Amino acid sequence: MKSFLVHYDLILNRLESIDYKIENKHANIIIINNKKNFNLVNFNALNDNYLIISSLKLNNINLQKNINIIDTPVPINHLKNKIENFVQNIKIQFHDISIDNEKLINLTNDSFCYLTKVELEILTYLIREKETSKNFIKQNILNIKTNIETNSLESHLTRIRKKMNKVKTTVKIQTKSEKLLITI
């Protein structure tokens, strides 16, 4: 089976440590496998950046918000697809832009355009990390071996920059030697 979510860090936390007062903008997955875990979750404080995987039937919970819930057991491919879709659909914001699904939106003038999946991965990674090497993007996002000569990354960056110009954002992608930076 092909690995998935290779571009994301997995951070394990205890349910008791969730701070419901902080608006969480990252993808969060809560696993509920018993009544004790169920009682530790404040469902009304969760936002749509949470996915709940539960072995308890949660269909009858009166939720005020639209929370993503997967009742188990489910086939592994179904679980994998649900998690991938959930993680890829998290809204990402940086300065005056937002990425929602594959849509790049300027928050100040409401102009938008669509990104390809590869453009989305590159831009999302840059926004999260602020700085990275070209080789990292080539190897880990574009799946290009280091010994292969190609202008693929530069082509993708050109298209991303054109789309950013189209929405008139003040955010810029800069290249310095073998480094990529996202700046304002």
Secondary structure by P-SEA (a helix, b strand, c coil): cccccccbbbbbbcccccccccccccbbbbbbccaaaaaacccccccccbbbbccccccccccccbbbbbcccccaaaaaaaaaaaaaacccccccbbbcccccccccccbbbbbcaaaaaaaaaaaacccccaaaaaccccccccccccaaaaaaaaaaaaaaaaacccbbbbbcccbbbbcc
